[in-house]
Amino acid sequence: MSKAAQDIILRPIITENSMDGIADRKYTFEVAKDANKIEIAKAVETLFEVKVAKVNTVNVKGKLRRYGRFEGYTASRKKAVVTLTEDSKSIEFFDGMM
């Protein structure tokens, strides 16, 4: 059972650190927890019509947060850093951020 590309790539991650990676053709996304690197690469290629060179993934644990005397954890998530090939075009969504 294959998942739709929209179900794998959840949202882009826009931070100062991730914006620095765009010069090196590295784009950061929050992805589905059960997605593997091959599925992530195919999803990015179909959604943005680019060529993916490699994918690095990171499981991010939730942080402890307090609200008065109550405490709990924020949701854990999975992050993917996608590197594009040299001959691939850039992702236009991120070009507007620079």
Biopython code that builds the backbone (N, CA, C, O; Angstrom):
import numpy as np
from Bio.PDB.StructureBuilder import StructureBuilder

atoms = [
    (1, "MET", "N", (0.848, -1.183, 0.000)),
    (1, "MET", "CA", (0.000, 0.000, 0.000)),
    (1, "MET", "C", (0.891, 1.243, 0.000)),
    (1, "MET", "O", (1.588, 1.514, 0.978)),
    (2, "SER", "N", (0.865, 1.982, -1.081)),
    (2, "SER", "CA", (1.711, 3.180, -1.162)),
    (2, "SER", "C", (0.944, 4.400, -0.676)),
    (2, "SER", "O", (-0.262, 4.527, -0.888)),
    (3, "LYS", "N", (1.668, 5.284, -0.025)),
    (3, "LYS", "CA", (1.067, 6.509, 0.495)),
    (3, "LYS", "C", (1.186, 7.616, -0.538)),
    (3, "LYS", "O", (2.079, 7.588, -1.384)),
    (4, "ALA", "N", (0.291, 8.585, -0.470)),
    (4, "ALA", "CA", (0.367, 9.749, -1.358)),
    (4, "ALA", "C", (1.525, 10.634, -0.920)),
    (4, "ALA", "O", (1.885, 10.655, 0.257)),
    (5, "ALA", "N", (2.105, 11.362, -1.862)),
    (5, "ALA", "CA", (3.247, 12.234, -1.558)),
    (5, "ALA", "C", (2.872, 13.275, -0.507)),
    (5, "ALA", "O", (3.697, 13.648, 0.327)),
    (6, "GLN", "N", (1.620, 13.746, -0.551)),
    (6, "GLN", "CA", (1.176, 14.755, 0.420)),
    (6, "GLN", "C", (1.091, 14.191, 1.838)),
    (6, "GLN", "O", (1.184, 14.941, 2.809)),
    (7, "ASP", "N", (0.915, 12.872, 1.960)),
    (7, "ASP", "CA", (0.862, 12.246, 3.288)),
    (7, "ASP", "C", (2.250, 12.013, 3.857)),
    (7, "ASP", "O", (2.401, 11.849, 5.068)),
    (8, "ILE", "N", (3.276, 11.995, 2.995)),
    (8, "ILE", "CA", (4.646, 11.757, 3.453)),
    (8, "ILE", "C", (5.313, 13.074, 3.843)),
    (8, "ILE", "O", (5.867, 13.182, 4.936)),
    (9, "ILE", "N", (5.266, 14.084, 2.958)),
    (9, "ILE", "CA", (5.842, 15.400, 3.243)),
    (9, "ILE", "C", (4.773, 16.227, 3.941)),
    (9, "ILE", "O", (3.795, 16.627, 3.309)),
    (10, "LEU", "N", (4.942, 16.490, 5.238)),
    (10, "LEU", "CA", (3.913, 17.191, 6.005)),
    (10, "LEU", "C", (4.033, 18.708, 5.889)),
    (10, "LEU", "O", (3.042, 19.390, 5.625)),
    (11, "ARG", "N", (5.245, 19.242, 6.084)),
    (11, "ARG", "CA", (5.427, 20.690, 5.980)),
    (11, "ARG", "C", (6.914, 21.006, 5.878)),
    (11, "ARG", "O", (7.749, 20.212, 6.312)),
    (12, "PRO", "N", (7.251, 22.168, 5.305)),
    (12, "PRO", "CA", (8.661, 22.575, 5.292)),
    (12, "PRO", "C", (9.055, 23.093, 6.672)),
    (12, "PRO", "O", (8.211, 23.586, 7.420)),
    (13, "ILE", "N", (10.333, 22.979, 7.005)),
    (13, "ILE", "CA", (10.838, 23.519, 8.268)),
    (13, "ILE", "C", (11.642, 24.772, 7.928)),
    (13, "ILE", "O", (12.673, 24.706, 7.259)),
    (14, "ILE", "N", (11.143, 25.918, 8.408)),
    (14, "ILE", "CA", (11.758, 27.211, 8.108)),
    (14, "ILE", "C", (12.444, 27.718, 9.362)),
    (14, "ILE", "O", (11.806, 28.319, 10.226)),
    (15, "THR", "N", (13.749, 27.475, 9.463)),
    (15, "THR", "CA", (14.542, 27.997, 10.570)),
    (15, "THR", "C", (15.786, 28.647, 9.984)),
    (15, "THR", "O", (16.081, 28.499, 8.798)),
    (16, "GLU", "N", (16.499, 29.358, 10.820)),
    (16, "GLU", "CA", (17.727, 30.010, 10.354)),
    (16, "GLU", "C", (18.724, 28.964, 9.851)),
    (16, "GLU", "O", (19.379, 29.155, 8.826)),
    (17, "ASN", "N", (18.824, 27.874, 10.580)),
    (17, "ASN", "CA", (19.756, 26.812, 10.214)),
    (17, "ASN", "C", (19.353, 26.136, 8.903)),
    (17, "ASN", "O", (20.212, 25.848, 8.069)),
    (18, "SER", "N", (18.059, 25.880, 8.713)),
    (18, "SER", "CA", (17.619, 25.212, 7.488)),
    (18, "SER", "C", (17.743, 26.145, 6.282)),
    (18, "SER", "O", (17.952, 25.679, 5.162)),
    (19, "MET", "N", (17.618, 27.441, 6.497)),
    (19, "MET", "CA", (17.768, 28.404, 5.393)),
    (19, "MET", "C", (19.226, 28.474, 4.925)),
    (19, "MET", "O", (19.489, 28.717, 3.747)),
    (20, "ASP", "N", (20.168, 28.263, 5.840)),
    (20, "ASP", "CA", (21.588, 28.251, 5.462)),
    (20, "ASP", "C", (21.906, 27.081, 4.538)),
    (20, "ASP", "O", (22.815, 27.174, 3.714)),
    (21, "GLY", "N", (21.167, 25.981, 4.666)),
    (21, "GLY", "CA", (21.413, 24.799, 3.855)),
    (21, "GLY", "C", (20.967, 24.943, 2.412)),
    (21, "GLY", "O", (21.403, 24.172, 1.556)),
    (22, "ILE", "N", (20.108, 25.910, 2.120)),
    (22, "ILE", "CA", (19.583, 26.068, 0.758)),
    (22, "ILE", "C", (20.698, 26.403, -0.232)),
    (22, "ILE", "O", (20.623, 26.009, -1.396)),
    (23, "ALA", "N", (21.720, 27.117, 0.208)),
    (23, "ALA", "CA", (22.863, 27.430, -0.659)),
    (23, "ALA", "C", (23.557, 26.148, -1.111)),
    (23, "ALA", "O", (24.115, 26.101, -2.207)),
    (24, "ASP", "N", (23.528, 25.108, -0.276)),
    (24, "ASP", "CA", (24.139, 23.812, -0.610)),
    (24, "ASP", "C", (23.123, 22.844, -1.217)),
    (24, "ASP", "O", (23.393, 21.646, -1.309)),
    (25, "ARG", "N", (21.958, 23.349, -1.633)),
    (25, "ARG", "CA", (20.881, 22.554, -2.235)),
    (25, "ARG", "C", (20.300, 21.535, -1.250)),
    (25, "ARG", "O", (19.919, 20.431, -1.639)),
    (26, "LYS", "N", (20.236, 21.925, 0.047)),
    (26, "LYS", "CA", (19.654, 21.062, 1.079)),
    (26, "LYS", "C", (18.373, 21.708, 1.589)),
    (26, "LYS", "O", (18.376, 22.866, 2.008)),
    (27, "TYR", "N", (17.277, 20.951, 1.552)),
    (27, "TYR", "CA", (15.973, 21.445, 1.971)),
    (27, "TYR", "C", (15.455, 20.563, 3.102)),
    (27, "TYR", "O", (15.599, 19.341, 3.058)),
    (28, "THR", "N", (14.847, 21.188, 4.123)),
    (28, "THR", "CA", (14.415, 20.471, 5.315)),
    (28, "THR", "C", (12.888, 20.404, 5.375)),
    (28, "THR", "O", (12.204, 21.410, 5.185)),
    (29, "PHE", "N", (12.366, 19.207, 5.644)),
    (29, "PHE", "CA", (10.920, 18.990, 5.732)),
    (29, "PHE", "C", (10.589, 18.180, 6.970)),
    (29, "PHE", "O", (11.402, 17.387, 7.445)),
    (30, "GLU", "N", (9.369, 18.391, 7.495)),
    (30, "GLU", "CA", (8.839, 17.477, 8.497)),
    (30, "GLU", "C", (8.104, 16.396, 7.712)),
    (30, "GLU", "O", (7.297, 16.698, 6.833)),
    (31, "VAL", "N", (8.386, 15.146, 8.032)),
    (31, "VAL", "CA", (7.816, 14.031, 7.273)),
    (31, "VAL", "C", (7.062, 13.081, 8.199)),
    (31, "VAL", "O", (7.182, 13.163, 9.421)),
    (32, "ALA", "N", (6.287, 12.182, 7.606)),
    (32, "ALA", "CA", (5.559, 11.172, 8.375)),
    (32, "ALA", "C", (6.550, 10.281, 9.122)),
    (32, "ALA", "O", (7.609, 9.939, 8.597)),
    (33, "LYS", "N", (6.194, 9.908, 10.353)),
    (33, "LYS", "CA", (7.113, 9.125, 11.190)),
    (33, "LYS", "C", (7.448, 7.768, 10.588)),
    (33, "LYS", "O", (8.553, 7.261, 10.783)),
    (34, "ASP", "N", (6.505, 7.172, 9.857)),
    (34, "ASP", "CA", (6.728, 5.826, 9.325)),
    (34, "ASP", "C", (7.292, 5.833, 7.903)),
    (34, "ASP", "O", (7.422, 4.776, 7.286)),
    (35, "ALA", "N", (7.629, 7.017, 7.377)),
    (35, "ALA", "CA", (8.174, 7.109, 6.018)),
    (35, "ALA", "C", (9.665, 6.771, 6.017)),
    (35, "ALA", "O", (10.396, 7.173, 6.922)),
    (36, "ASN", "N", (10.112, 6.030, 5.000)),
    (36, "ASN", "CA", (11.537, 5.736, 4.890)),
    (36, "ASN", "C", (12.181, 6.674, 3.863)),
    (36, "ASN", "O", (11.493, 7.461, 3.215)),
    (37, "LYS", "N", (13.502, 6.583, 3.725)),
    (37, "LYS", "CA", (14.240, 7.518, 2.868)),
    (37, "LYS", "C", (13.828, 7.416, 1.397)),
    (37, "LYS", "O", (13.761, 8.429, 0.701)),
    (38, "ILE", "N", (13.557, 6.210, 0.926)),
    (38, "ILE", "CA", (13.168, 6.015, -0.473)),
    (38, "ILE", "C", (11.816, 6.670, -0.739)),
    (38, "ILE", "O", (11.639, 7.338, -1.758)),
    (39, "GLU", "N", (10.852, 6.480, 0.183)),
    (39, "GLU", "CA", (9.529, 7.097, 0.037)),
    (39, "GLU", "C", (9.635, 8.620, 0.074)),
    (39, "GLU", "O", (8.956, 9.308, -0.689)),
    (40, "ILE", "N", (10.480, 9.147, 0.953)),
    (40, "ILE", "CA", (10.653, 10.599, 1.069)),
    (40, "ILE", "C", (11.233, 11.160, -0.226)),
    (40, "ILE", "O", (10.762, 12.186, -0.717)),
    (41, "ALA", "N", (12.247, 10.505, -0.783)),
    (41, "ALA", "CA", (12.868, 10.961, -2.032)),
    (41, "ALA", "C", (11.857, 10.979, -3.170)),
    (41, "ALA", "O", (11.800, 11.948, -3.927)),
    (42, "LYS", "N", (11.055, 9.922, -3.303)),
    (42, "LYS", "CA", (10.044, 9.860, -4.371)),
    (42, "LYS", "C", (8.976, 10.935, -4.185)),
    (42, "LYS", "O", (8.520, 11.532, -5.160)),
    (43, "ALA", "N", (8.577, 11.185, -2.939)),
    (43, "ALA", "CA", (7.548, 12.190, -2.653)),
    (43, "ALA", "C", (8.036, 13.588, -3.024)),
    (43, "ALA", "O", (7.286, 14.365, -3.615)),
    (44, "VAL", "N", (9.289, 13.920, -2.682)),
    (44, "VAL", "CA", (9.844, 15.238, -3.009)),
    (44, "VAL", "C", (9.963, 15.389, -4.531)),
    (44, "VAL", "O", (9.671, 16.454, -5.075)),
    (45, "GLU", "N", (10.390, 14.324, -5.212)),
    (45, "GLU", "CA", (10.525, 14.382, -6.668)),
    (45, "GLU", "C", (9.181, 14.602, -7.353)),
    (45, "GLU", "O", (9.106, 15.355, -8.324)),
    (46, "THR", "N", (8.118, 13.961, -6.870)),
    (46, "THR", "CA", (6.814, 14.133, -7.504)),
    (46, "THR", "C", (6.174, 15.476, -7.149)),
    (46, "THR", "O", (5.556, 16.106, -8.007)),
    (47, "LEU", "N", (6.313, 15.920, -5.901)),
    (47, "LEU", "CA", (5.673, 17.178, -5.483)),
    (47, "LEU", "C", (6.338, 18.405, -6.114)),
    (47, "LEU", "O", (5.649, 19.326, -6.553)),
    (48, "PHE", "N", (7.667, 18.420, -6.159)),
    (48, "PHE", "CA", (8.389, 19.624, -6.579)),
    (48, "PHE", "C", (9.080, 19.488, -7.934)),
    (48, "PHE", "O", (9.686, 20.445, -8.415)),
    (49, "GLU", "N", (8.994, 18.295, -8.564)),
    (49, "GLU", "CA", (9.586, 18.044, -9.886)),
    (49, "GLU", "C", (11.083, 18.378, -9.905)),
    (49, "GLU", "O", (11.551, 19.144, -10.746)),
    (50, "VAL", "N", (11.816, 17.789, -8.965)),
    (50, "VAL", "CA", (13.262, 17.966, -8.851)),
    (50, "VAL", "C", (13.913, 16.583, -8.801)),
    (50, "VAL", "O", (13.213, 15.573, -8.736)),
    (51, "LYS", "N", (15.250, 16.531, -8.831)),
    (51, "LYS", "CA", (15.990, 15.272, -8.706)),
    (51, "LYS", "C", (16.689, 15.246, -7.357)),
    (51, "LYS", "O", (17.431, 16.167, -7.015)),
    (52, "VAL", "N", (16.448, 14.188, -6.593)),
    (52, "VAL", "CA", (17.008, 14.059, -5.248)),
    (52, "VAL", "C", (18.288, 13.238, -5.295)),
    (52, "VAL", "O", (18.311, 12.143, -5.857)),
    (53, "ALA", "N", (19.364, 13.779, -4.696)),
    (53, "ALA", "CA", (20.634, 13.057, -4.618)),
    (53, "ALA", "C", (20.645, 12.136, -3.397)),
    (53, "ALA", "O", (20.980, 10.957, -3.513)),
    (54, "LYS", "N", (20.274, 12.678, -2.205)),
    (54, "LYS", "CA", (20.243, 11.858, -0.997)),
    (54, "LYS", "C", (19.299, 12.451, 0.028)),
    (54, "LYS", "O", (18.896, 13.611, -0.061)),
    (55, "VAL", "N", (18.954, 11.614, 1.014)),
    (55, "VAL", "CA", (18.032, 12.006, 2.078)),
    (55, "VAL", "C", (18.643, 11.601, 3.412)),
    (55, "VAL", "O", (19.077, 10.462, 3.583)),
    (56, "ASN", "N", (18.678, 12.534, 4.353)),
    (56, "ASN", "CA", (19.091, 12.245, 5.729)),
    (56, "ASN", "C", (17.881, 12.466, 6.627)),
    (56, "ASN", "O", (17.180, 13.468, 6.486)),
    (57, "THR", "N", (17.627, 11.534, 7.557)),
    (57, "THR", "CA", (16.476, 11.668, 8.442)),
    (57, "THR", "C", (16.917, 11.758, 9.898)),
    (57, "THR", "O", (17.955, 11.221, 10.285)),
    (58, "VAL", "N", (16.104, 12.449, 10.699)),
    (58, "VAL", "CA", (16.362, 12.618, 12.132)),
    (58, "VAL", "C", (15.038, 12.453, 12.866)),
    (58, "VAL", "O", (14.048, 13.098, 12.519)),
    (59, "ASN", "N", (15.016, 11.588, 13.886)),
    (59, "ASN", "CA", (13.843, 11.494, 14.757)),
    (59, "ASN", "C", (14.028, 12.503, 15.885)),
    (59, "ASN", "O", (14.993, 12.415, 16.645)),
    (60, "VAL", "N", (13.108, 13.462, 15.999)),
    (60, "VAL", "CA", (13.199, 14.527, 16.998)),
    (60, "VAL", "C", (12.251, 14.199, 18.145)),
    (60, "VAL", "O", (11.039, 14.111, 17.946)),
    (61, "LYS", "N", (12.802, 14.017, 19.351)),
    (61, "LYS", "CA", (11.976, 13.732, 20.519)),
    (61, "LYS", "C", (11.246, 14.990, 20.965)),
    (61, "LYS", "O", (11.731, 16.104, 20.769)),
    (62, "GLY", "N", (10.078, 14.802, 21.566)),
    (62, "GLY", "CA", (9.327, 15.928, 22.106)),
    (62, "GLY", "C", (10.020, 16.526, 23.310)),
    (62, "GLY", "O", (10.689, 15.823, 24.067)),
    (63, "LYS", "N", (9.856, 17.843, 23.487)),
    (63, "LYS", "CA", (10.488, 18.521, 24.619)),
    (63, "LYS", "C", (9.517, 18.606, 25.788)),
    (63, "LYS", "O", (8.302, 18.668, 25.599)),
    (64, "LEU", "N", (10.072, 18.608, 27.007)),
    (64, "LEU", "CA", (9.269, 18.752, 28.209)),
    (64, "LEU", "C", (8.824, 20.207, 28.339)),
    (64, "LEU", "O", (9.654, 21.115, 28.315)),
    (65, "ARG", "N", (7.530, 20.428, 28.476)),
    (65, "ARG", "CA", (6.987, 21.781, 28.630)),
    (65, "ARG", "C", (6.115, 21.817, 29.881)),
    (65, "ARG", "O", (5.439, 20.844, 30.214)),
    (66, "ARG", "N", (6.145, 22.970, 30.571)),
    (66, "ARG", "CA", (5.332, 23.135, 31.781)),
    (66, "ARG", "C", (4.311, 24.232, 31.575)),
    (66, "ARG", "O", (4.568, 25.229, 30.900)),
    (67, "TYR", "N", (3.153, 24.029, 32.168)),
    (67, "TYR", "CA", (2.124, 25.056, 32.192)),
    (67, "TYR", "C", (1.613, 25.086, 33.622)),
    (67, "TYR", "O", (0.741, 24.301, 33.997)),
    (68, "GLY", "N", (2.168, 26.008, 34.427)),
    (68, "GLY", "CA", (1.828, 26.044, 35.846)),
    (68, "GLY", "C", (2.368, 24.805, 36.540)),
    (68, "GLY", "O", (3.558, 24.500, 36.456)),
    (69, "ARG", "N", (1.480, 24.095, 37.229)),
    (69, "ARG", "CA", (1.954, 22.888, 37.923)),
    (69, "ARG", "C", (1.833, 21.645, 37.061)),
    (69, "ARG", "O", (2.181, 20.551, 37.506)),
    (70, "PHE", "N", (1.342, 21.791, 35.827)),
    (70, "PHE", "CA", (1.200, 20.650, 34.923)),
    (70, "PHE", "C", (2.369, 20.620, 33.948)),
    (70, "PHE", "O", (2.876, 21.660, 33.527)),
    (71, "GLU", "N", (2.779, 19.424, 33.605)),
    (71, "GLU", "CA", (3.853, 19.309, 32.622)),
    (71, "GLU", "C", (3.569, 18.143, 31.687)),
    (71, "GLU", "O", (2.881, 17.186, 32.041)),
    (72, "GLY", "N", (4.116, 18.252, 30.491)),
    (72, "GLY", "CA", (3.944, 17.195, 29.499)),
    (72, "GLY", "C", (4.956, 17.400, 28.392)),
    (72, "GLY", "O", (5.759, 18.332, 28.430)),
    (73, "TYR", "N", (4.907, 16.526, 27.414)),
    (73, "TYR", "CA", (5.856, 16.591, 26.302)),
    (73, "TYR", "C", (5.165, 17.080, 25.040)),
    (73, "TYR", "O", (4.001, 16.762, 24.794)),
    (74, "THR", "N", (5.892, 17.858, 24.239)),
    (74, "THR", "CA", (5.389, 18.230, 22.922)),
    (74, "THR", "C", (5.480, 16.996, 22.030)),
    (74, "THR", "O", (6.154, 16.024, 22.371)),
    (75, "ALA", "N", (4.813, 17.037, 20.909)),
    (75, "ALA", "CA", (4.771, 15.877, 20.024)),
    (75, "ALA", "C", (6.157, 15.605, 19.427)),
    (75, "ALA", "O", (6.873, 16.536, 19.058)),
    (76, "SER", "N", (6.524, 14.335, 19.336)),
    (76, "SER", "CA", (7.768, 13.975, 18.653)),
    (76, "SER", "C", (7.491, 13.969, 17.150)),
    (76, "SER", "O", (6.346, 13.819, 16.724)),
    (77, "ARG", "N", (8.552, 14.134, 16.350)),
    (77, "ARG", "CA", (8.366, 14.228, 14.904)),
    (77, "ARG", "C", (9.599, 13.696, 14.195)),
    (77, "ARG", "O", (10.612, 13.384, 14.821)),
    (78, "LYS", "N", (9.493, 13.598, 12.874)),
    (78, "LYS", "CA", (10.612, 13.135, 12.065)),
    (78, "LYS", "C", (10.941, 14.213, 11.054)),
    (78, "LYS", "O", (10.055, 14.767, 10.403)),
    (79, "LYS", "N", (12.238, 14.507, 10.929)),
    (79, "LYS", "CA", (12.733, 15.548, 10.044)),
    (79, "LYS", "C", (13.547, 14.902, 8.937)),
    (79, "LYS", "O", (14.251, 13.921, 9.174)),
    (80, "ALA", "N", (13.457, 15.447, 7.721)),
    (80, "ALA", "CA", (14.256, 14.938, 6.615)),
    (80, "ALA", "C", (14.988, 16.095, 5.954)),
    (80, "ALA", "O", (14.381, 17.115, 5.628)),
    (81, "VAL", "N", (16.300, 15.936, 5.756)),
    (81, "VAL", "CA", (17.101, 16.909, 5.020)),
    (81, "VAL", "C", (17.357, 16.293, 3.643)),
    (81, "VAL", "O", (18.062, 15.292, 3.516)),
    (82, "VAL", "N", (16.772, 16.912, 2.619)),
    (82, "VAL", "CA", (16.833, 16.386, 1.254)),
    (82, "VAL", "C", (17.862, 17.180, 0.469)),
    (82, "VAL", "O", (17.765, 18.403, 0.379)),
    (83, "THR", "N", (18.856, 16.491, -0.106)),
    (83, "THR", "CA", (19.882, 17.128, -0.933)),
    (83, "THR", "C", (19.545, 16.867, -2.392)),
    (83, "THR", "O", (19.315, 15.726, -2.791)),
    (84, "LEU", "N", (19.517, 17.937, -3.190)),
    (84, "LEU", "CA", (19.206, 17.806, -4.616)),
    (84, "LEU", "C", (20.481, 17.621, -5.428)),
    (84, "LEU", "O", (21.568, 17.980, -4.976)),
    (85, "THR", "N", (20.346, 17.061, -6.624)),
    (85, "THR", "CA", (21.493, 16.887, -7.509)),
    (85, "THR", "C", (21.917, 18.236, -8.076)),
    (85, "THR", "O", (21.153, 19.200, -8.026)),
    (86, "GLU", "N", (23.127, 18.309, -8.614)),
    (86, "GLU", "CA", (23.665, 19.564, -9.145)),
    (86, "GLU", "C", (22.855, 20.077, -10.338)),
    (86, "GLU", "O", (22.676, 21.285, -10.495)),
    (87, "ASP", "N", (22.360, 19.149, -11.190)),
    (87, "ASP", "CA", (21.636, 19.579, -12.394)),
    (87, "ASP", "C", (20.140, 19.781, -12.153)),
    (87, "ASP", "O", (19.410, 20.133, -13.079)),
    (88, "SER", "N", (19.679, 19.564, -10.930)),
    (88, "SER", "CA", (18.262, 19.733, -10.617)),
    (88, "SER", "C", (17.934, 21.211, -10.387)),
    (88, "SER", "O", (18.777, 21.985, -9.933)),
    (89, "LYS", "N", (16.691, 21.584, -10.710)),
    (89, "LYS", "CA", (16.275, 22.967, -10.419)),
    (89, "LYS", "C", (15.971, 23.098, -8.930)),
    (89, "LYS", "O", (15.773, 22.093, -8.247)),
    (90, "SER", "N", (15.934, 24.332, -8.423)),
    (90, "SER", "CA", (15.685, 24.543, -6.995)),
    (90, "SER", "C", (14.178, 24.460, -6.723)),
    (90, "SER", "O", (13.365, 24.498, -7.646)),
    (91, "ILE", "N", (13.825, 24.347, -5.446)),
    (91, "ILE", "CA", (12.418, 24.315, -5.046)),
    (91, "ILE", "C", (11.950, 25.756, -4.897)),
    (91, "ILE", "O", (12.458, 26.504, -4.062)),
    (92, "GLU", "N", (10.971, 26.137, -5.721)),
    (92, "GLU", "CA", (10.549, 27.544, -5.813)),
    (92, "GLU", "C", (9.981, 28.078, -4.503)),
    (92, "GLU", "O", (10.132, 29.261, -4.201)),
    (93, "PHE", "N", (9.317, 27.204, -3.709)),
    (93, "PHE", "CA", (8.727, 27.644, -2.450)),
    (93, "PHE", "C", (9.771, 28.280, -1.542)),
    (93, "PHE", "O", (9.507, 29.305, -0.914)),
    (94, "PHE", "N", (10.948, 27.680, -1.469)),
    (94, "PHE", "CA", (12.010, 28.184, -0.595)),
    (94, "PHE", "C", (12.686, 29.412, -1.175)),
    (94, "PHE", "O", (13.239, 30.212, -0.421)),
    (95, "ASP", "N", (12.660, 29.595, -2.522)),
    (95, "ASP", "CA", (13.291, 30.753, -3.137)),
    (95, "ASP", "C", (12.638, 32.047, -2.675)),
    (95, "ASP", "O", (13.313, 33.071, -2.570)),
    (96, "GLY", "N", (11.356, 32.021, -2.402)),
    (96, "GLY", "CA", (10.634, 33.195, -1.922)),
    (96, "GLY", "C", (11.022, 33.588, -0.517)),
    (96, "GLY", "O", (10.787, 34.726, -0.110)),
    (97, "MET", "N", (11.618, 32.667, 0.244)),
    (97, "MET", "CA", (11.995, 32.923, 1.643)),
    (97, "MET", "C", (13.313, 33.667, 1.760)),
    (97, "MET", "O", (13.566, 34.330, 2.766)),
    (98, "MET", "N", (14.147, 33.564, 0.747)),
    (98, "MET", "CA", (15.486, 34.158, 0.818)),
    (98, "MET", "C", (15.457, 35.659, 0.608)),
    (98, "MET", "O", (16.504, 36.306, 0.638)),
]
sb = StructureBuilder()
sb.init_structure("model")
sb.init_model(0)
sb.init_chain("A")
sb.init_seg("    ")
for serial, (resi, resn, name, xyz) in enumerate(atoms, 1):
    if name == "N":
        sb.init_residue(resn, " ", resi, " ")
    sb.init_atom(name, np.array(xyz, "f"), 0.0, 1.0, " ", f" {name:<3s}", serial, name[0])
structure = sb.get_structure()
